[in-house]
């Protein structure tokens, strides 16, 4: 009888039977290793958590008081004879690829990743392995990102134009990852940065973790509207179309997402401007990252899995499509319900009842603002 693979895809998550732990499980387990703090990878209910130390405060903010062990990149942890180590994924602050080794066999679970250095997350680092588990959120040739410096030239010019025309500037991006990337790359000579409460809560958690972020000011009921309108407002997707956003009229509203590369996405999000800015790898980035691992087999977990699997097999990789519950955080910004039609049950269920899901999907306009 053939030996079971070191990592298996189960109804609870990616499981290592020899080590008796799961990676990014979506149902309660005893031992969970977490790639990053986004809601579709970090769920409530596990007995023990292991993650990178820069994820610590955000995980505690989102999930509450959990039994959390944190490590540095490349630090090793042993679980029942299996060696675990974390390496930078470049997705968001604290994101990690999970390297799992047993008797010379190496698997790497990438979580979500991007290969461009965004100036705030620890840059992606290829990890050699026999088996690589990869996302492919943007696994279609249409998704080709230009260097982020060009995108931020566009954003800063748009902000200046709005100031000249007497318009407030509202820029939308996810509270963990996108918001900090925007913050660190804005031209602050234009004015101050004001933040929605959900985003400022995340910023505060990261600052508690020792992350150095540019100055921001939380928008509260006491904030002076005309002063806020002179700066730039960073808000989460959940704020779009709410009374909270409308109180800053007249404004120009911009949306930052990889989905802005699709014709019509800006219109469907009701945005005045769409900026192509993603915290996931584009088509070329996915291929280069997978190739750099030197893996014998690649497993594709979420995104354009069927299309990308076929393409990788055509160009000589041994690629397999697997079904997981990942993909809910950034895919909520997609102009379509899902990148590809999936099997029933593969969408992320709103079963994660901690702060994590409410954070980006429905807290806008509440008293915390």
N, C-alpha and C positions, 0 to 999 in steps of 0.2 A: 504494500500500500504506500502511495506517495506521501511524503511529508506535507503537512499543511503549510501554507505560506506564512511568513513571519507576521504579515499584516493581512487582515481579512476585512471585507466590507459586510457589516451586519446591520440589523434593523436598529441598532443603538448608535452606531458610528463605526469608525475605523478601529479595529480591535487587534491587540497583540496578545494572543493567548499565552505565549511563553512568559511575557512580562506582566500579564494580568492588568493591563491598562488600556484605555481608549484614547484616541486622539480626536478632539473636537466632537465629543458625543452629543447627540440631541435628546437623549433620554437619560434619566438619572443613573449614574454608575458610581462605583467606589473610587476609582482612580481615573482622573481626566487630565490629559496633557493638552494645553490650549495654545493654538497658533497665534491668536490675537483676540482683542476684546470686542469685535463686532458681534452683533446679536445672533447671527446665523452660525457662529463658531463657539461662542461662550454662553452656555445655558446655565440656569439655576438648577440646584438640586443634587449636585455631585457631592460625595463625601470629602474628597480631596482634589485639589487643583494644583497643577504645575504650569508656570508660564514665565515669560521673560520679565525681568524686574521692572522695566518701563511700562508694563501693562498693569502693574500692581494696583495703583490708585484708581485707574479707570475701571478695572474689574470690581474693586470694592464698591465704587460709586454705583455701578450698573447692577451688580448682583447682590449687594449687601454684605454682611459679615460671613465670609466663606473661609474654609480652611485652605489657605493659599501658600504654596512654596514658590519662590521665584529664584531664577538663576540668571547668570550672565551668558552672553553668546559664547559658545564653544565650551562652556562648563559641562562636565559630565555628571549624570545621575544614573545610578544603577537601580533597576527594579527587577527583582527575581532573576538576576543574571543577564538581563538585557540592558545594554548601554543606550542612554538617551542623551542627546545634546541638541542645542538650539542654535540656529544660524540665521542671519538677517534675511528677511523677505522683502524689505523695501516697500511694503504695502502701506502701513501706517506706523506711527511711533509704537515701538514695542513688538511689532509683528515678527514672527519667526517661522522658519522652516524647521520641522522636527526630524532629526536624524536618528534612526533606530538601527542598532547593530547587535547581531547575535552570531557568534562563531564565524565571523568574517563576512556574513551576509548583511548588506546595508540597504535599507529603505529610507527614502526621504519623502515626507509629507509637506508640500509647499504651503498649504493653506491658500491664502490669496497673496499675490506678489506683483511687483512691477520692477523693471530693470533700470529705469531712469532714476538717477539720484535727484530727489526732490528738494534737498537742502534742509530737511527736518527729520526724516526717517533715516535710520541706519541703512546704507545702500545694500541692495540685493547682492548676495554672495553665492555663486554656483557651488553646489556640493556634489562631489562624485558619489555615485551610488549604483546599485544593480537595478533597483526599482524606484521609479519616481511617480508620485501621485500629484497631479497638476490640475489646477483650474483651467478653464478656457472661456472666461466670461466674454471676452472679445475675440474669440477664435474664428474670425472671418476676415478675408483680405481687405475689406472696406475700412477696417479699423487700423489706421496707421497714424500714430501720434507725432506731431511736430515737437521740437524741443520746447520744454516748458517756458524757457525764457521768452520765446516768441508769443506764447499765450499770455504771459503776464505783461508784455508790452501792450498787447491789445486791451487787457483789463485796465491797466493804469491809464491808457489814453482815453478809454471809455469813461472812467471815473472823472478825469479832468474835463472832458466834454460835458458831462452831466453838471459839474460844478459851474461851468461857464453858462450853461443854459438854465440854471436855477432848479435843477432836478435833484432829488435825493437819489442815492445809489444803494440798491439792495442787491447783494450777491449771495446766491444760495449754494450751499454745499453741505455734505454730511458732517455731523458734529465731531466725529472722530476720524481724523485723517485729512479730509478735504479742507475743513475749516482751518486747521493749523497750517496746512500747506499754503492756502491763500494768504493767511495772516503773515507768514514769514516772507512772502514774495511781493507784497504790496509796496508801492512807493509811498512811504509815510510822510513825505513832503507834501502830499496832497491834502492830508488832514488826519483826523483821529479815526480809530477803528472802534465801532460800537457792535456789541454782540447780543443776540437773542439769549435768553436765560439758559436754554438747553446747551448751547455752544459754550457759554461762559462756565457752566458747571463742569464740562469736560476740560476746558482750559485750566480751571482751578485744580482739578484732579491731576493733570499732567504737571502743573507747577509744583504740587505737593510731592511729586515723584522726582523733582529736580530738573525738569525740562525747562529750558530757557525760551520763553515765547515773547514776541513783541507785545507792547502794552495794548490792552483792550479796556473798554468800559462797558459794563453790563447795562442794558436798557431796562429800566424799571418804570413803574408808574410815575415816579418823581422826575424822570428824565425830561429835559426841556426839548420839545420837539424840534424847534428851529436850530438848536445846537447839534442835535443828532443828524439833521438833514445836511449839515455842512461836512460831515464825515462820510464814511462808508459803513454800511450795515451788513454784517455777515449773519445769515439766518439759515436754519435747517429746511429741508423740503417740506416738513409738516406745517411750516408757516405760510406757504404759498396760498393766496386767496383768502386769508383769514383777516378778521378785523384788526389784528395786531399789525399786519403789514400795511393795510390800507390807511392806517393813521399817519403814515409818512408821505402820503400823496401831496403833490405830484412827485412820482419817482420813476426811475428806469430800473427794471428788474432783470438781472442776469442770472443764468443757470450754468453751473460748472458740472459737467458730466461727460464721460466717454460717449454716452448715447447722443450727444449733440452732433456727432459725426454723421448721424442719419438725417437725411432730408426730411423735414417736417417735424423733427423732434422738438425744436424750439417752439413751434406753433402749438404742438400738443401740450407743452408745459406752460403755455401762455406767457412765455418770456419775451422780453424786448431784445435780449441778446443771449446767444448760446455760445459758451466757451468750451471747447473740447479739452477737457482736463480729467483724466482718469487715474485712479490709484491702482489700476490693474494693468498688466502687460498688454500691449497691442499684438497684432498678428506676428510681426517680426520678432518682438520681444519674447513671445511664447516659444517660438521655434528656436531662437538662440539660447534661451534658458534651458529648454529640454535637451538640446544638443550638447550644451556645456556639462551636463551631468554625466555623460557617457553611459547612460542607463541602458540596460538590456530590454526593459519594458516600461512603458509609460501608461498610467491610468488617468483618465480624464473624468473629473467629478462633476463639474457644473459649468454652464454656459452653452456654447455651441458644440456640445460634446459629439454628436453624430457626425456633423460636417468635419470637425477638426480631426476626429479619429480616422475618418476615411482618408483625409489628406495626408496625415502622418504615415499611415500605412503605405500610401502610394509612393512616398519619397523614401521609404526604407526603414522607418521606425516600426517597432512592435507595439502598437497602441491599442488600448482597450477602453471602451466606454463603460462607466459604472454610474450607478444612481445613488445620490446622497441627498441630504436636506440642506446643502449649502447653496449660497447664492441669493439669499433674501435681502441683504442689506443694501448693496448698490443696485441690484436688479429692481428694487422698488422705484428707482428713478427711470427705468426703461420706458420708452414710449409705447412699448407693447407689453402684454401680460407676461411674456416669457421669451427669451431668445429663441428657443426652439420648443416645439410641442414635446412635453415630457410625459413619462408614465404617471399614472395616478399616484399621488402621495409623495412626489418628489419635490413639490414646492415646500418652502419653509413654512411650517405651521405656526400660527401665533400662539404657541403653547408656552413660550418662554415668558413667564408672567412677572419677571423682575423689571427693573428700570430699563433694561436693555432694549426691549421692543418699543415701549412707550416713548423712549428717548427721541427717536427719529420719526416715528410714525403717528404721533398724535398728541404731543404736549403743548403745541403752540397756543399762545393766548391764555395760558393758565396763570394763576396768581404768582408763580415763581418768576415771571417776567418783570 
